[in-house]
Amino acid sequence: MGDPGGIGPEVIVKALADPDRRKLAHYRIYGVESALRLAAEHAGITPFWWRVEHDSQLLETTLSHDVVVADAQGMDQDRWAASPTRKGGEASFQFVEWSIRDALRAEDDPLRANAIVTAPICKEAWSIAGKGKYPGHTELLGTRFQAKRVAMFFDTPQFRVVLATVHIPLMEIRNRLTIGRVFDAIDLGHEACKRLGVSRPRIAVCGLNPHAGEGGLLGDEEERLIEPAIKVAHEHAMDVRGPFPGDTIFHRALKGEFDLVVAMYHDQGLIPVKLLAFDEAVNATVGLPVIRTSPDHGTAFDIAGKNRANPGSMKRAIDLAVRMAGWGEGSTAE
């Protein structure tokens, strides 16, 4: 559910209100049911889910239902503040932990989750709740699944983007960027594209500096870090080119010249993504042993509870999770 005070409950209700989408999988929502009911009431949607307490032994008996809410008893309250709070941070953190627990179950366990779709959390609320060790979902999931390397991968109708660095201060990028980080982003992005049906991904790599360093005049990271990573990718038979100036390469990708752009830092990749596909972009964590997708927007506290949230990104996040899992028409996923 993400933060119950944000737009997570609303976009979940609106996305799963489509009976055709409900046929694609069995969905288990970790959260508080009252927030879903309030969102449904505001949107004029009749509740379509089955409720059970999240730790009840009856949970296994509900698996035949399309949508089950694993309700967090003890966390419920009439209204959740549409702002960063300790309660919102604690609740949203716990919901993710429950999803991880079920994704880690044995393959023959009927309660095992095959994919995780996360609604937006508030990083400030996690910090207030004492969870500041994890800047976001990506870092928590990477730690819990003991993944050696993970990357943020964004799928849009126009192009795809993967990040070499994630939630770090801009001034720290120079100290954190390495040949390995750049290669990992290329490699994980390449793997994700192939999983999505691109047989030979065409990959463009951004430079870090303006004009991709201008031959070393504006910085040496391109020659020292990025070009060696591209060379390693070539040795692994990947179709990779660059480094290219970040201010022009997305235009070329938009025209169809590349399937994937590797960005060096968060805003370099996310500004074009959110400019062109704010309500359609999906974030996937690549490198995990489980599928994880998420809408590419935040909690939007300013419009929470007002029935103004666009569920487009959540719809695509759900659809992408099903697609990445490889389930076809007529089959179901958990």
Secondary structure, DSSP 8 states (H G I E B T S, - for coil): ---TTTTHHHHHHHHHT-HHHHTT--EEEEE-HHHHHHHHHHHT-----EEEETT-GGGGGGTTSSEEEEE-TTS--S---SS--HHHHHHHHHHHHHHHHHHTS-TT-TT--SEEE-----HHHHHHTT-TT-SSHHHHHHHHTT-S--EEEEE-SS-EEEESS-SS-GGGHHHH--HHHHHHHHHHHHHHHHHTT-SS-EEEEE-SSGGGGGGGTT-SHIIIIIHHHHHHHHHTT-EEEEEE-TTTHHHHHHTTS-SEEEESSHHHHHHHHHHHHTTT-EEEEETSSSEEEEESS---TTTTTTT----HHHHHHHHHHHHHHT--TT----
